[in-house]
Amino acid sequence: MSEARVTSKGQITIPKAVRERLHLEAGDAVVFDVRDDGTVVMQARNQPWERLRGLVRPPRSRRIAVADMSPERGAPYDPGGR
């Protein structure tokens, strides 16, 4: 278990063992979740977005006719808006 003290400015230094375990570097963000029982969970937000790629599938695309894209469905396409 690691321990940290709160400064007069409300700051703490995250112990080295915790920083190393979470791979925290200067500028990384952490999130604190305070539970009803007083437990505090700290999570590192230092994962590059590239590691999240593939977790969410893109929406399926479907082909739509140009006529279906016009404001008045079935109206002929008029690029000039006339």
The 8 nearest C-alpha neighbors of each residue, nearest first, counted from 0:
[[1, 2, 17, 16, 14, 3, 15, 13],
 [2, 0, 14, 3, 17, 16, 13, 15],
 [1, 3, 0, 4, 14, 13, 12, 11],
 [2, 4, 11, 12, 13, 14, 5, 1],
 [5, 3, 11, 6, 2, 12, 10, 9],
 [4, 6, 11, 10, 9, 7, 3, 8],
 [7, 5, 9, 8, 10, 11, 4, 12],
 [6, 8, 9, 5, 10, 11, 4, 12],
 [7, 9, 6, 10, 5, 11, 4, 12],
 [10, 8, 6, 7, 5, 11, 4, 12],
 [11, 9, 6, 5, 8, 12, 7, 4],
 [12, 10, 5, 4, 3, 13, 6, 9],
 [11, 13, 14, 3, 10, 4, 5, 15],
 [12, 14, 11, 15, 18, 17, 3, 2],
 [15, 13, 17, 16, 12, 18, 1, 3],
 [14, 16, 18, 17, 19, 13, 20, 12],
 [15, 17, 19, 14, 18, 20, 1, 13],
 [16, 18, 20, 14, 19, 15, 21, 13],
 [19, 17, 23, 15, 21, 20, 16, 22],
 [18, 20, 22, 16, 17, 21, 15, 23],
 [19, 21, 17, 18, 22, 16, 23, 15],
 [22, 20, 18, 23, 19, 17, 43, 42],
 [23, 21, 19, 20, 18, 24, 45, 17],
 [24, 22, 18, 21, 27, 19, 25, 45],
 [23, 25, 27, 26, 22, 18, 45, 19],
 [24, 26, 27, 23, 28, 18, 22, 45],
 [25, 27, 24, 28, 23, 45, 29, 44],
 [28, 26, 45, 25, 24, 23, 44, 29],
 [29, 27, 44, 43, 45, 26, 30, 23],
 [28, 30, 43, 44, 42, 41, 31, 27],
 [29, 31, 42, 41, 43, 32, 28, 44],
 [30, 32, 41, 40, 33, 39, 42, 29],
 [31, 33, 40, 39, 34, 41, 30, 42],
 [34, 32, 39, 38, 37, 31, 40, 35],
 [33, 35, 38, 37, 36, 39, 32, 40],
 [36, 34, 37, 33, 38, 39, 32, 40],
 [35, 37, 34, 38, 33, 39, 32, 40],
 [38, 36, 34, 35, 33, 39, 40, 32],
 [37, 39, 34, 36, 33, 40, 35, 32],
 [40, 38, 33, 32, 34, 37, 41, 31],
 [39, 41, 32, 31, 33, 42, 38, 34],
 [42, 40, 31, 30, 32, 39, 29, 43],
 [43, 41, 30, 29, 44, 40, 31, 32],
 [42, 44, 29, 45, 28, 30, 21, 41],
 [45, 43, 28, 29, 46, 42, 27, 30],
 [44, 46, 27, 43, 28, 47, 23, 29],
 [45, 47, 44, 48, 50, 43, 49, 51],
 [48, 46, 49, 50, 45, 51, 44, 52],
 [47, 49, 51, 50, 46, 52, 45, 44],
 [48, 50, 52, 51, 47, 46, 53, 54],
 [51, 49, 48, 52, 47, 46, 53, 54],
 [52, 50, 48, 49, 54, 53, 47, 55],
 [53, 51, 49, 50, 54, 48, 55, 56],
 [52, 54, 55, 51, 56, 50, 57, 49],
 [55, 53, 52, 51, 56, 50, 57, 49],
 [56, 54, 53, 57, 52, 51, 58, 50],
 [55, 57, 58, 53, 54, 59, 52, 51],
 [58, 56, 59, 55, 60, 53, 54, 52],
 [59, 57, 60, 56, 55, 61, 53, 54],
 [60, 58, 57, 61, 56, 62, 55, 63],
 [59, 61, 58, 62, 57, 63, 56, 64],
 [62, 60, 63, 59, 58, 64, 67, 57],
 [61, 63, 64, 60, 65, 59, 67, 68],
 [64, 62, 61, 67, 65, 68, 66, 60],
 [63, 65, 67, 66, 62, 68, 69, 73],
 [64, 66, 68, 67, 63, 76, 69, 75],
 [65, 67, 73, 64, 68, 69, 76, 75],
 [68, 66, 64, 65, 72, 69, 73, 63],
 [69, 67, 65, 66, 70, 64, 63, 72],
 [68, 70, 71, 66, 67, 72, 76, 74],
 [71, 69, 72, 68, 74, 67, 73, 66],
 [72, 70, 74, 69, 73, 67, 68, 66],
 [71, 73, 67, 74, 69, 70, 66, 68],
 [72, 74, 66, 71, 67, 75, 69, 76],
 [75, 73, 71, 72, 66, 76, 69, 70],
 [76, 74, 66, 77, 73, 69, 65, 72],
 [75, 77, 66, 78, 69, 74, 65, 68],
 [76, 78, 80, 79, 75, 81, 69, 74],
 [79, 77, 80, 76, 81, 75, 69, 65],
 [80, 78, 77, 81, 76, 75, 69, 70],
 [81, 79, 77, 78, 76, 69, 70, 75],
 [80, 79, 77, 78, 76, 75, 74, 69]]
